[in-house]
């Protein structure tokens, strides 16, 4: 998936030589889906992985399946989402 890239450090548009950068946006789409809360994307209010709410808690066994559906709805092709020792793995 190609689109406008965002600077991961600041969250601003990535600009080089006075113009925005176009590139592969799959990684930033996955990051956005995992870190947002439901309702933050007004056009798609059910998308939001809410991963920050799982910090220090128990992982819901249904969470990987829900995130997989959210990623597919955003155009990210994935076969499996799992949580292993606090690390989210997307295959």
PDB file of N, CA, C and O in Angstrom:
ATOM      1  N   UNK A   1       0.850  -1.157   0.000  1.00  0.00           N
ATOM      2  CA  UNK A   1       0.000   0.000   0.000  1.00  0.00           C
ATOM      3  C   UNK A   1       0.911   1.240   0.000  1.00  0.00           C
ATOM      4  O   UNK A   1       1.803   1.367   0.838  1.00  0.00           O
ATOM      5  N   UNK A   2       0.670   2.133  -0.940  1.00  0.00           N
ATOM      6  CA  UNK A   2       1.486   3.343  -1.018  1.00  0.00           C
ATOM      7  C   UNK A   2       0.653   4.556  -0.617  1.00  0.00           C
ATOM      8  O   UNK A   2      -0.545   4.626  -0.888  1.00  0.00           O
ATOM      9  N   UNK A   3       1.318   5.508   0.035  1.00  0.00           N
ATOM     10  CA  UNK A   3       0.629   6.715   0.459  1.00  0.00           C
ATOM     11  C   UNK A   3       1.615   7.695   1.062  1.00  0.00           C
ATOM     12  O   UNK A   3       2.829   7.537   0.933  1.00  0.00           O
ATOM     13  N   UNK A   4       1.081   8.706   1.719  1.00  0.00           N
ATOM     14  CA  UNK A   4       1.887   9.745   2.342  1.00  0.00           C
ATOM     15  C   UNK A   4       2.474   9.200   3.639  1.00  0.00           C
ATOM     16  O   UNK A   4       1.752   8.644   4.468  1.00  0.00           O
ATOM     17  N   UNK A   5       3.782   9.358   3.813  1.00  0.00           N
ATOM     18  CA  UNK A   5       4.448   8.840   5.013  1.00  0.00           C
ATOM     19  C   UNK A   5       4.424   9.874   6.130  1.00  0.00           C
ATOM     20  O   UNK A   5       4.422  11.081   5.889  1.00  0.00           O
ATOM     21  N   UNK A   6       4.406   9.372   7.344  1.00  0.00           N
ATOM     22  CA  UNK A   6       4.394  10.204   8.544  1.00  0.00           C
ATOM     23  C   UNK A   6       5.681   9.947   9.316  1.00  0.00           C
ATOM     24  O   UNK A   6       6.126   8.804   9.421  1.00  0.00           O
ATOM     25  N   UNK A   7       6.282  11.009   9.858  1.00  0.00           N
ATOM     26  CA  UNK A   7       7.489  10.887  10.664  1.00  0.00           C
ATOM     27  C   UNK A   7       7.115  10.189  11.966  1.00  0.00           C
ATOM     28  O   UNK A   7       6.287  10.692  12.726  1.00  0.00           O
ATOM     29  N   UNK A   8       7.722   9.031  12.226  1.00  0.00           N
ATOM     30  CA  UNK A   8       7.353   8.242  13.404  1.00  0.00           C
ATOM     31  C   UNK A   8       7.733   8.926  14.718  1.00  0.00           C
ATOM     32  O   UNK A   8       7.122   8.654  15.752  1.00  0.00           O
ATOM     33  N   UNK A   9       8.721   9.799  14.692  1.00  0.00           N
ATOM     34  CA  UNK A   9       9.145  10.473  15.912  1.00  0.00           C
ATOM     35  C   UNK A   9       8.232  11.617  16.328  1.00  0.00           C
ATOM     36  O   UNK A   9       7.955  11.798  17.513  1.00  0.00           O
ATOM     37  N   UNK A  10       7.764  12.392  15.345  1.00  0.00           N
ATOM     38  CA  UNK A  10       6.972  13.576  15.662  1.00  0.00           C
ATOM     39  C   UNK A  10       5.495  13.437  15.325  1.00  0.00           C
ATOM     40  O   UNK A  10       4.666  14.152  15.889  1.00  0.00           O
ATOM     41  N   UNK A  11       5.151  12.532  14.416  1.00  0.00           N
ATOM     42  CA  UNK A  11       3.768  12.390  13.995  1.00  0.00           C
ATOM     43  C   UNK A  11       3.380  13.357  12.892  1.00  0.00           C
ATOM     44  O   UNK A  11       2.226  13.376  12.463  1.00  0.00           O
ATOM     45  N   UNK A  12       4.329  14.162  12.424  1.00  0.00           N
ATOM     46  CA  UNK A  12       4.075  15.110  11.341  1.00  0.00           C
ATOM     47  C   UNK A  12       4.296  14.434   9.995  1.00  0.00           C
ATOM     48  O   UNK A  12       4.856  13.341   9.917  1.00  0.00           O
ATOM     49  N   UNK A  13       3.847  15.103   8.941  1.00  0.00           N
ATOM     50  CA  UNK A  13       4.119  14.596   7.606  1.00  0.00           C
ATOM     51  C   UNK A  13       5.619  14.557   7.377  1.00  0.00           C
ATOM     52  O   UNK A  13       6.340  15.458   7.805  1.00  0.00           O
ATOM     53  N   UNK A  14       6.087  13.520   6.707  1.00  0.00           N
ATOM     54  CA  UNK A  14       7.512  13.384   6.400  1.00  0.00           C
ATOM     55  C   UNK A  14       7.806  14.223   5.162  1.00  0.00           C
ATOM     56  O   UNK A  14       7.217  14.007   4.102  1.00  0.00           O
ATOM     57  N   UNK A  15       8.722  15.182   5.304  1.00  0.00           N
ATOM     58  CA  UNK A  15       9.052  16.104   4.215  1.00  0.00           C
ATOM     59  C   UNK A  15      10.540  15.995   3.923  1.00  0.00           C
ATOM     60  O   UNK A  15      11.362  16.065   4.837  1.00  0.00           O
ATOM     61  N   UNK A  16      10.889  15.826   2.656  1.00  0.00           N
ATOM     62  CA  UNK A  16      12.280  15.817   2.213  1.00  0.00           C
ATOM     63  C   UNK A  16      12.391  16.689   0.974  1.00  0.00           C
ATOM     64  O   UNK A  16      11.586  16.574   0.049  1.00  0.00           O
ATOM     65  N   UNK A  17      13.383  17.556   0.959  1.00  0.00           N
ATOM     66  CA  UNK A  17      13.620  18.469  -0.160  1.00  0.00           C
ATOM     67  C   UNK A  17      12.392  19.310  -0.492  1.00  0.00           C
ATOM     68  O   UNK A  17      12.128  19.584  -1.662  1.00  0.00           O
ATOM     69  N   UNK A  18      11.649  19.718   0.517  1.00  0.00           N
ATOM     70  CA  UNK A  18      10.516  20.596   0.328  1.00  0.00           C
ATOM     71  C   UNK A  18       9.237  19.946  -0.149  1.00  0.00           C
ATOM     72  O   UNK A  18       8.285  20.658  -0.467  1.00  0.00           O
ATOM     73  N   UNK A  19       9.170  18.624  -0.215  1.00  0.00           N
ATOM     74  CA  UNK A  19       7.931  17.966  -0.625  1.00  0.00           C
ATOM     75  C   UNK A  19       7.667  16.754   0.255  1.00  0.00           C
ATOM     76  O   UNK A  19       8.578  16.198   0.867  1.00  0.00           O
ATOM     77  N   UNK A  20       6.406  16.361   0.303  1.00  0.00           N
ATOM     78  CA  UNK A  20       6.046  15.214   1.130  1.00  0.00           C
ATOM     79  C   UNK A  20       6.588  13.932   0.512  1.00  0.00           C
ATOM     80  O   UNK A  20       6.811  13.855  -0.696  1.00  0.00           O
ATOM     81  N   UNK A  21       6.793  12.939   1.351  1.00  0.00           N
ATOM     82  CA  UNK A  21       7.373  11.670   0.901  1.00  0.00           C
ATOM     83  C   UNK A  21       6.259  10.648   0.712  1.00  0.00           C
ATOM     84  O   UNK A  21       5.396  10.480   1.574  1.00  0.00           O
ATOM     85  N   UNK A  22       6.294   9.970  -0.430  1.00  0.00           N
ATOM     86  CA  UNK A  22       5.343   8.908  -0.742  1.00  0.00           C
ATOM     87  C   UNK A  22       6.084   7.578  -0.621  1.00  0.00           C
ATOM     88  O   UNK A  22       7.210   7.449  -1.102  1.00  0.00           O
ATOM     89  N   UNK A  23       5.460   6.593   0.017  1.00  0.00           N
ATOM     90  CA  UNK A  23       6.105   5.289   0.164  1.00  0.00           C
ATOM     91  C   UNK A  23       5.138   4.254   0.708  1.00  0.00           C
ATOM     92  O   UNK A  23       3.925   4.463   0.709  1.00  0.00           O
ATOM     93  N   UNK A  24       5.679   3.139   1.168  1.00  0.00           N
ATOM     94  CA  UNK A  24       4.885   2.040   1.708  1.00  0.00           C
ATOM     95  C   UNK A  24       4.336   2.435   3.081  1.00  0.00           C
ATOM     96  O   UNK A  24       5.104   2.747   3.991  1.00  0.00           O
ATOM     97  N   UNK A  25       3.024   2.420   3.227  1.00  0.00           N
ATOM     98  CA  UNK A  25       2.383   2.871   4.464  1.00  0.00           C
ATOM     99  C   UNK A  25       1.866   1.740   5.346  1.00  0.00           C
ATOM    100  O   UNK A  25       1.169   1.993   6.329  1.00  0.00           O
ATOM    101  N   UNK A  26       2.197   0.500   5.010  1.00  0.00           N
ATOM    102  CA  UNK A  26       1.642  -0.631   5.757  1.00  0.00           C
ATOM    103  C   UNK A  26       2.051  -0.599   7.231  1.00  0.00           C
ATOM    104  O   UNK A  26       1.214  -0.829   8.105  1.00  0.00           O
ATOM    105  N   UNK A  27       3.319  -0.319   7.519  1.00  0.00           N
ATOM    106  CA  UNK A  27       3.792  -0.318   8.905  1.00  0.00           C
ATOM    107  C   UNK A  27       3.123   0.786   9.724  1.00  0.00           C
ATOM    108  O   UNK A  27       2.753   0.558  10.875  1.00  0.00           O
ATOM    109  N   UNK A  28       2.964   1.976   9.146  1.00  0.00           N
ATOM    110  CA  UNK A  28       2.335   3.043   9.912  1.00  0.00           C
ATOM    111  C   UNK A  28       0.836   2.816  10.065  1.00  0.00           C
ATOM    112  O   UNK A  28       0.241   3.287  11.035  1.00  0.00           O
ATOM    113  N   UNK A  29       0.215   2.106   9.132  1.00  0.00           N
ATOM    114  CA  UNK A  29      -1.197   1.755   9.281  1.00  0.00           C
ATOM    115  C   UNK A  29      -1.379   0.764  10.432  1.00  0.00           C
ATOM    116  O   UNK A  29      -2.302   0.902  11.235  1.00  0.00           O
ATOM    117  N   UNK A  30      -0.497  -0.233  10.507  1.00  0.00           N
ATOM    118  CA  UNK A  30      -0.555  -1.212  11.598  1.00  0.00           C
ATOM    119  C   UNK A  30      -0.356  -0.507  12.936  1.00  0.00           C
ATOM    120  O   UNK A  30      -1.083  -0.776  13.893  1.00  0.00           O
ATOM    121  N   UNK A  31       0.617   0.389  13.009  1.00  0.00           N
ATOM    122  CA  UNK A  31       0.869   1.121  14.253  1.00  0.00           C
ATOM    123  C   UNK A  31      -0.350   1.952  14.655  1.00  0.00           C
ATOM    124  O   UNK A  31      -0.725   1.987  15.826  1.00  0.00           O
ATOM    125  N   UNK A  32      -0.957   2.611  13.686  1.00  0.00           N
ATOM    126  CA  UNK A  32      -2.129   3.435  13.989  1.00  0.00           C
ATOM    127  C   UNK A  32      -3.292   2.590  14.502  1.00  0.00           C
ATOM    128  O   UNK A  32      -3.965   2.972  15.459  1.00  0.00           O
ATOM    129  N   UNK A  33      -3.524   1.454  13.873  1.00  0.00           N
ATOM    130  CA  UNK A  33      -4.631   0.591  14.301  1.00  0.00           C
ATOM    131  C   UNK A  33      -4.382   0.065  15.708  1.00  0.00           C
ATOM    132  O   UNK A  33      -5.301   0.036  16.527  1.00  0.00           O
ATOM    133  N   UNK A  34      -3.159  -0.348  15.999  1.00  0.00           N
ATOM    134  CA  UNK A  34      -2.865  -0.920  17.318  1.00  0.00           C
ATOM    135  C   UNK A  34      -2.935   0.112  18.439  1.00  0.00           C
ATOM    136  O   UNK A  34      -3.396  -0.204  19.535  1.00  0.00           O
ATOM    137  N   UNK A  35      -2.491   1.325  18.186  1.00  0.00           N
ATOM    138  CA  UNK A  35      -2.352   2.304  19.269  1.00  0.00           C
ATOM    139  C   UNK A  35      -3.572   3.184  19.484  1.00  0.00           C
ATOM    140  O   UNK A  35      -3.673   3.826  20.529  1.00  0.00           O
ATOM    141  N   UNK A  36      -4.502   3.240  18.538  1.00  0.00           N
ATOM    142  CA  UNK A  36      -5.660   4.110  18.717  1.00  0.00           C
ATOM    143  C   UNK A  36      -6.740   3.426  19.543  1.00  0.00           C
ATOM    144  O   UNK A  36      -6.790   2.201  19.656  1.00  0.00           O
ATOM    145  N   UNK A  37      -7.592   4.250  20.108  1.00  0.00           N
ATOM    146  CA  UNK A  37      -8.756   3.763  20.833  1.00  0.00           C
ATOM    147  C   UNK A  37      -9.956   3.804  19.903  1.00  0.00           C
ATOM    148  O   UNK A  37      -9.985   4.585  18.952  1.00  0.00           O
ATOM    149  N   UNK A  38     -10.918   2.986  20.170  1.00  0.00           N
ATOM    150  CA  UNK A  38     -12.126   2.993  19.347  1.00  0.00           C
ATOM    151  C   UNK A  38     -12.779   4.369  19.430  1.00  0.00           C
ATOM    152  O   UNK A  38     -12.882   4.967  20.501  1.00  0.00           O
ATOM    153  N   UNK A  39     -13.213   4.850  18.273  1.00  0.00           N
ATOM    154  CA  UNK A  39     -13.859   6.153  18.202  1.00  0.00           C
ATOM    155  C   UNK A  39     -12.922   7.267  17.776  1.00  0.00           C
ATOM    156  O   UNK A  39     -13.390   8.356  17.444  1.00  0.00           O
ATOM    157  N   UNK A  40     -11.612   7.035  17.771  1.00  0.00           N
ATOM    158  CA  UNK A  40     -10.680   8.074  17.356  1.00  0.00           C
ATOM    159  C   UNK A  40     -10.720   8.324  15.854  1.00  0.00           C
ATOM    160  O   UNK A  40     -10.534   9.456  15.409  1.00  0.00           O
ATOM    161  N   UNK A  41     -10.961   7.273  15.068  1.00  0.00           N
ATOM    162  CA  UNK A  41     -11.166   7.440  13.635  1.00  0.00           C
ATOM    163  C   UNK A  41     -12.657   7.665  13.439  1.00  0.00           C
ATOM    164  O   UNK A  41     -13.439   6.714  13.477  1.00  0.00           O
ATOM    165  N   UNK A  42     -13.056   8.909  13.231  1.00  0.00           N
ATOM    166  CA  UNK A  42     -14.485   9.242  13.179  1.00  0.00           C
ATOM    167  C   UNK A  42     -15.208   8.563  12.018  1.00  0.00           C
ATOM    168  O   UNK A  42     -16.394   8.249  12.121  1.00  0.00           O
ATOM    169  N   UNK A  43     -14.489   8.336  10.904  1.00  0.00           N
ATOM    170  CA  UNK A  43     -15.138   7.690   9.762  1.00  0.00           C
ATOM    171  C   UNK A  43     -15.272   6.178   9.950  1.00  0.00           C
ATOM    172  O   UNK A  43     -16.080   5.542   9.274  1.00  0.00           O
ATOM    173  N   UNK A  44     -14.493   5.601  10.856  1.00  0.00           N
ATOM    174  CA  UNK A  44     -14.566   4.166  11.172  1.00  0.00           C
ATOM    175  C   UNK A  44     -14.467   3.996  12.687  1.00  0.00           C
ATOM    176  O   UNK A  44     -13.410   3.625  13.196  1.00  0.00           O
ATOM    177  N   UNK A  45     -15.552   4.263  13.413  1.00  0.00           N
ATOM    178  CA  UNK A  45     -15.467   4.306  14.880  1.00  0.00           C
ATOM    179  C   UNK A  45     -15.173   2.980  15.568  1.00  0.00           C
ATOM    180  O   UNK A  45     -14.811   2.980  16.745  1.00  0.00           O
ATOM    181  N   UNK A  46     -15.315   1.850  14.879  1.00  0.00           N
ATOM    182  CA  UNK A  46     -15.041   0.563  15.523  1.00  0.00           C
ATOM    183  C   UNK A  46     -13.595   0.124  15.369  1.00  0.00           C
ATOM    184  O   UNK A  46     -13.209  -0.912  15.909  1.00  0.00           O
ATOM    185  N   UNK A  47     -12.780   0.895  14.638  1.00  0.00           N
ATOM    186  CA  UNK A  47     -11.368   0.539  14.454  1.00  0.00           C
ATOM    187  C   UNK A  47     -10.553   1.177  15.561  1.00  0.00           C
ATOM    188  O   UNK A  47     -10.630   2.384  15.789  1.00  0.00           O
ATOM    189  N   UNK A  48      -9.774   0.359  16.245  1.00  0.00           N
ATOM    190  CA  UNK A  48      -8.898   0.815  17.315  1.00  0.00           C
ATOM    191  C   UNK A  48      -8.503  -0.362  18.173  1.00  0.00           C
ATOM    192  O   UNK A  48      -9.343  -0.948  18.857  1.00  0.00           O
ATOM    193  N   UNK A  49      -7.225  -0.714  18.143  1.00  0.00           N
ATOM    194  CA  UNK A  49      -6.742  -1.884  18.858  1.00  0.00           C
ATOM    195  C   UNK A  49      -6.613  -1.707  20.358  1.00  0.00           C
ATOM    196  O   UNK A  49      -6.596  -2.687  21.102  1.00  0.00           O
ATOM    197  N   UNK A  50      -6.522  -0.453  20.814  1.00  0.00           N
ATOM    198  CA  UNK A  50      -6.460  -0.139  22.248  1.00  0.00           C
ATOM    199  C   UNK A  50      -5.376  -0.915  22.972  1.00  0.00           C
ATOM    200  O   UNK A  50      -5.594  -1.406  24.080  1.00  0.00           O
ATOM    201  N   UNK A  51      -4.202  -1.027  22.351  1.00  0.00           N
ATOM    202  CA  UNK A  51      -3.115  -1.818  22.923  1.00  0.00           C
ATOM    203  C   UNK A  51      -2.591  -1.215  24.235  1.00  0.00           C
ATOM    204  O   UNK A  51      -2.091  -1.947  25.088  1.00  0.00           O
ATOM    205  N   UNK A  52      -2.699   0.090  24.403  1.00  0.00           N
ATOM    206  CA  UNK A  52      -2.207   0.713  25.636  1.00  0.00           C
ATOM    207  C   UNK A  52      -3.020   0.276  26.861  1.00  0.00           C
ATOM    208  O   UNK A  52      -2.512   0.296  27.982  1.00  0.00           O
ATOM    209  N   UNK A  53      -4.260  -0.112  26.649  1.00  0.00           N
ATOM    210  CA  UNK A  53      -5.081  -0.561  27.768  1.00  0.00           C
ATOM    211  C   UNK A  53      -4.668  -1.943  28.260  1.00  0.00           C
ATOM    212  O   UNK A  53      -5.047  -2.350  29.358  1.00  0.00           O
ATOM    213  N   UNK A  54      -3.891  -2.666  27.454  1.00  0.00           N
ATOM    214  CA  UNK A  54      -3.447  -4.002  27.850  1.00  0.00           C
ATOM    215  C   UNK A  54      -2.136  -3.978  28.639  1.00  0.00           C
ATOM    216  O   UNK A  54      -1.715  -5.006  29.171  1.00  0.00           O
ATOM    217  N   UNK A  55      -1.491  -2.817  28.718  1.00  0.00           N
ATOM    218  CA  UNK A  55      -0.216  -2.755  29.438  1.00  0.00           C
ATOM    219  C   UNK A  55      -0.396  -3.164  30.893  1.00  0.00           C
ATOM    220  O   UNK A  55      -1.232  -2.609  31.606  1.00  0.00           O
ATOM    221  N   UNK A  56       0.379  -4.116  31.314  1.00  0.00           N
ATOM    222  CA  UNK A  56       0.344  -4.565  32.701  1.00  0.00           C
ATOM    223  C   UNK A  56      -0.884  -5.375  33.066  1.00  0.00           C
ATOM    224  O   UNK A  56      -1.103  -5.681  34.238  1.00  0.00           O
ATOM    225  N   UNK A  57      -1.678  -5.722  32.081  1.00  0.00           N
ATOM    226  CA  UNK A  57      -2.892  -6.481  32.364  1.00  0.00           C
ATOM    227  C   UNK A  57      -2.890  -7.809  31.637  1.00  0.00           C
ATOM    228  O   UNK A  57      -1.884  -8.231  31.066  1.00  0.00           O
ATOM    229  N   UNK A  58      -4.017  -8.441  31.671  1.00  0.00           N
ATOM    230  CA  UNK A  58      -4.193  -9.727  31.009  1.00  0.00           C
ATOM    231  C   UNK A  58      -4.721  -9.478  29.597  1.00  0.00           C
ATOM    232  O   UNK A  58      -5.630  -8.673  29.391  1.00  0.00           O
ATOM    233  N   UNK A  59      -4.135 -10.184  28.631  1.00  0.00           N
ATOM    234  CA  UNK A  59      -4.562 -10.039  27.245  1.00  0.00           C
ATOM    235  C   UNK A  59      -5.863 -10.791  27.027  1.00  0.00           C
ATOM    236  O   UNK A  59      -5.980 -11.967  27.373  1.00  0.00           O
ATOM    237  N   UNK A  60      -6.836 -10.105  26.451  1.00  0.00           N
ATOM    238  CA  UNK A  60      -8.109 -10.727  26.109  1.00  0.00           C
ATOM    239  C   UNK A  60      -7.853 -11.750  25.007  1.00  0.00           C
ATOM    240  O   UNK A  60      -7.190 -11.438  24.018  1.00  0.00           O
ATOM    241  N   UNK A  61      -8.365 -12.958  25.164  1.00  0.00           N
ATOM    242  CA  UNK A  61      -8.113 -14.013  24.183  1.00  0.00           C
ATOM    243  C   UNK A  61      -8.759 -13.710  22.836  1.00  0.00           C
ATOM    244  O   UNK A  61      -8.336 -14.267  21.824  1.00  0.00           O
ATOM    245  N   UNK A  62      -9.751 -12.860  22.793  1.00  0.00           N
ATOM    246  CA  UNK A  62     -10.415 -12.491  21.542  1.00  0.00           C
ATOM    247  C   UNK A  62      -9.738 -11.313  20.848  1.00  0.00           C
ATOM    248  O   UNK A  62     -10.040 -11.036  19.687  1.00  0.00           O
ATOM    249  N   UNK A  63      -8.830 -10.613  21.529  1.00  0.00           N
ATOM    250  CA  UNK A  63      -8.193  -9.420  20.981  1.00  0.00           C
ATOM    251  C   UNK A  63      -7.461  -9.675  19.663  1.00  0.00           C
ATOM    252  O   UNK A  63      -7.660  -8.899  18.729  1.00  0.00           O
ATOM    253  N   UNK A  64      -6.633 -10.706  19.526  1.00  0.00           N
ATOM    254  CA  UNK A  64      -5.942 -10.916  18.243  1.00  0.00           C
ATOM    255  C   UNK A  64      -6.887 -11.075  17.056  1.00  0.00           C
ATOM    256  O   UNK A  64      -6.601 -10.568  15.972  1.00  0.00           O
ATOM    257  N   UNK A  65      -7.982 -11.754  17.239  1.00  0.00           N
ATOM    258  CA  UNK A  65      -8.945 -11.929  16.157  1.00  0.00           C
ATOM    259  C   UNK A  65      -9.611 -10.617  15.764  1.00  0.00           C
ATOM    260  O   UNK A  65      -9.827 -10.348  14.583  1.00  0.00           O
ATOM    261  N   UNK A  66      -9.936  -9.797  16.774  1.00  0.00           N
ATOM    262  CA  UNK A  66     -10.545  -8.499  16.482  1.00  0.00           C
ATOM    263  C   UNK A  66      -9.563  -7.582  15.761  1.00  0.00           C
ATOM    264  O   UNK A  66      -9.946  -6.872  14.831  1.00  0.00           O
ATOM    265  N   UNK A  67      -8.298  -7.591  16.185  1.00  0.00           N
ATOM    266  CA  UNK A  67      -7.290  -6.743  15.535  1.00  0.00           C
ATOM    267  C   UNK A  67      -7.044  -7.208  14.103  1.00  0.00           C
ATOM    268  O   UNK A  67      -6.848  -6.383  13.211  1.00  0.00           O
ATOM    269  N   UNK A  68      -7.052  -8.497  13.877  1.00  0.00           N
ATOM    270  CA  UNK A  68      -6.876  -9.021  12.520  1.00  0.00           C
ATOM    271  C   UNK A  68      -7.977  -8.495  11.605  1.00  0.00           C
ATOM    272  O   UNK A  68      -7.698  -8.095  10.474  1.00  0.00           O
ATOM    273  N   UNK A  69      -9.213  -8.492  12.073  1.00  0.00           N
ATOM    274  CA  UNK A  69     -10.330  -7.960  11.289  1.00  0.00           C
ATOM    275  C   UNK A  69     -10.168  -6.468  11.047  1.00  0.00           C
ATOM    276  O   UNK A  69     -10.473  -5.981   9.959  1.00  0.00           O
ATOM    277  N   UNK A  70      -9.691  -5.738  12.048  1.00  0.00           N
ATOM    278  CA  UNK A  70      -9.477  -4.297  11.896  1.00  0.00           C
ATOM    279  C   UNK A  70      -8.398  -4.013  10.851  1.00  0.00           C
ATOM    280  O   UNK A  70      -8.543  -3.114  10.023  1.00  0.00           O
ATOM    281  N   UNK A  71      -7.310  -4.794  10.902  1.00  0.00           N
ATOM    282  CA  UNK A  71      -6.228  -4.598   9.937  1.00  0.00           C
ATOM    283  C   UNK A  71      -6.699  -4.900   8.519  1.00  0.00           C
ATOM    284  O   UNK A  71      -6.364  -4.175   7.583  1.00  0.00           O
ATOM    285  N   UNK A  72      -7.470  -5.963   8.361  1.00  0.00           N
ATOM    286  CA  UNK A  72      -7.989  -6.290   7.033  1.00  0.00           C
ATOM    287  C   UNK A  72      -8.924  -5.203   6.537  1.00  0.00           C
ATOM    288  O   UNK A  72      -8.945  -4.912   5.342  1.00  0.00           O
ATOM    289  N   UNK A  73      -9.702  -4.594   7.429  1.00  0.00           N
ATOM    290  CA  UNK A  73     -10.594  -3.508   7.039  1.00  0.00           C
ATOM    291  C   UNK A  73      -9.814  -2.277   6.586  1.00  0.00           C
ATOM    292  O   UNK A  73     -10.316  -1.470   5.805  1.00  0.00           O
ATOM    293  N   UNK A  74      -8.586  -2.139   7.081  1.00  0.00           N
ATOM    294  CA  UNK A  74      -7.732  -1.013   6.687  1.00  0.00           C
ATOM    295  C   UNK A  74      -6.844  -1.348   5.495  1.00  0.00           C
ATOM    296  O   UNK A  74      -6.030  -0.522   5.084  1.00  0.00           O
ATOM    297  N   UNK A  75      -6.989  -2.543   4.936  1.00  0.00           N
ATOM    298  CA  UNK A  75      -6.233  -2.908   3.749  1.00  0.00           C
ATOM    299  C   UNK A  75      -4.907  -3.584   4.005  1.00  0.00           C
ATOM    300  O   UNK A  75      -4.109  -3.734   3.079  1.00  0.00           O
ATOM    301  N   UNK A  76      -4.646  -3.998   5.232  1.00  0.00           N
ATOM    302  CA  UNK A  76      -3.402  -4.691   5.566  1.00  0.00           C
ATOM    303  C   UNK A  76      -3.674  -6.192   5.530  1.00  0.00           C
ATOM    304  O   UNK A  76      -4.513  -6.699   6.275  1.00  0.00           O
ATOM    305  N   UNK A  77      -2.962  -6.889   4.661  1.00  0.00           N
ATOM    306  CA  UNK A  77      -3.155  -8.328   4.522  1.00  0.00           C
ATOM    307  C   UNK A  77      -2.333  -9.053   5.587  1.00  0.00           C
ATOM    308  O   UNK A  77      -1.104  -8.991   5.573  1.00  0.00           O
ATOM    309  N   UNK A  78      -3.005  -9.733   6.501  1.00  0.00           N
ATOM    310  CA  UNK A  78      -2.309 -10.497   7.536  1.00  0.00           C
ATOM    311  C   UNK A  78      -3.032 -11.814   7.741  1.00  0.00           C
ATOM    312  O   UNK A  78      -4.251 -11.907   7.597  1.00  0.00           O
ATOM    313  N   UNK A  79      -2.262 -12.817   8.076  1.00  0.00           N
ATOM    314  CA  UNK A  79      -2.840 -14.132   8.304  1.00  0.00           C
ATOM    315  C   UNK A  79      -3.059 -14.414   9.782  1.00  0.00           C
ATOM    316  O   UNK A  79      -3.968 -15.156  10.157  1.00  0.00           O
ATOM    317  N   UNK A  80      -2.207 -13.809  10.627  1.00  0.00           N
ATOM    318  CA  UNK A  80      -2.279 -14.143  12.048  1.00  0.00           C
ATOM    319  C   UNK A  80      -1.783 -12.980  12.889  1.00  0.00           C
ATOM    320  O   UNK A  80      -0.808 -12.316  12.535  1.00  0.00           O
ATOM    321  N   UNK A  81      -2.454 -12.738  13.995  1.00  0.00           N
ATOM    322  CA  UNK A  81      -2.025 -11.760  14.995  1.00  0.00           C
ATOM    323  C   UNK A  81      -1.944 -12.514  16.311  1.00  0.00           C
ATOM    324  O   UNK A  81      -2.896 -13.190  16.703  1.00  0.00           O
ATOM    325  N   UNK A  82      -0.806 -12.402  16.997  1.00  0.00           N
ATOM    326  CA  UNK A  82      -0.688 -13.069  18.295  1.00  0.00           C
ATOM    327  C   UNK A  82       0.129 -12.206  19.247  1.00  0.00           C
ATOM    328  O   UNK A  82       0.895 -11.336  18.832  1.00  0.00           O
ATOM    329  N   UNK A  83      -0.056 -12.471  20.529  1.00  0.00           N
ATOM    330  CA  UNK A  83       0.688 -11.783  21.583  1.00  0.00           C
ATOM    331  C   UNK A  83       1.550 -12.814  22.270  1.00  0.00           C
ATOM    332  O   UNK A  83       1.050 -13.814  22.786  1.00  0.00           O
ATOM    333  N   UNK A  84       2.877 -12.564  22.275  1.00  0.00           N
ATOM    334  CA  UNK A  84       3.822 -13.492  22.883  1.00  0.00           C
ATOM    335  C   UNK A  84       4.750 -12.726  23.814  1.00  0.00           C
ATOM    336  O   UNK A  84       5.567 -11.926  23.356  1.00  0.00           O
ATOM    337  N   UNK A  85       4.630 -12.965  25.121  1.00  0.00           N
ATOM    338  CA  UNK A  85       5.442 -12.294  26.133  1.00  0.00           C
ATOM    339  C   UNK A  85       5.361 -10.775  26.021  1.00  0.00           C
ATOM    340  O   UNK A  85       6.379 -10.090  26.133  1.00  0.00           O
ATOM    341  N   UNK A  86       4.171 -10.249  25.803  1.00  0.00           N
ATOM    342  CA  UNK A  86       3.968  -8.810  25.732  1.00  0.00           C
ATOM    343  C   UNK A  86       4.311  -8.194  24.386  1.00  0.00           C
ATOM    344  O   UNK A  86       4.257  -6.973  24.243  1.00  0.00           O
ATOM    345  N   UNK A  87       4.660  -9.000  23.406  1.00  0.00           N
ATOM    346  CA  UNK A  87       5.009  -8.503  22.079  1.00  0.00           C
ATOM    347  C   UNK A  87       3.920  -8.901  21.084  1.00  0.00           C
ATOM    348  O   UNK A  87       3.525 -10.066  21.019  1.00  0.00           O
ATOM    349  N   UNK A  88       3.442  -7.932  20.315  1.00  0.00           N
ATOM    350  CA  UNK A  88       2.417  -8.205  19.317  1.00  0.00           C
ATOM    351  C   UNK A  88       3.132  -8.632  18.032  1.00  0.00           C
ATOM    352  O   UNK A  88       4.003  -7.922  17.530  1.00  0.00           O
ATOM    353  N   UNK A  89       2.755  -9.793  17.510  1.00  0.00           N
ATOM    354  CA  UNK A  89       3.377 -10.334  16.297  1.00  0.00           C
ATOM    355  C   UNK A  89       2.304 -10.448  15.226  1.00  0.00           C
ATOM    356  O   UNK A  89       1.272 -11.087  15.429  1.00  0.00           O
ATOM    357  N   UNK A  90       2.561  -9.818  14.080  1.00  0.00           N
ATOM    358  CA  UNK A  90       1.631  -9.841  12.955  1.00  0.00           C
ATOM    359  C   UNK A  90       2.298 -10.580  11.822  1.00  0.00           C
ATOM    360  O   UNK A  90       3.367 -10.186  11.357  1.00  0.00           O
ATOM    361  N   UNK A  91       1.677 -11.643  11.379  1.00  0.00           N
ATOM    362  CA  UNK A  91       2.243 -12.478  10.294  1.00  0.00           C
ATOM    363  C   UNK A  91       1.379 -12.383   9.072  1.00  0.00           C
ATOM    364  O   UNK A  91       1.678 -13.007   8.054  1.00  0.00           O
TER     365      UNK A  91
END
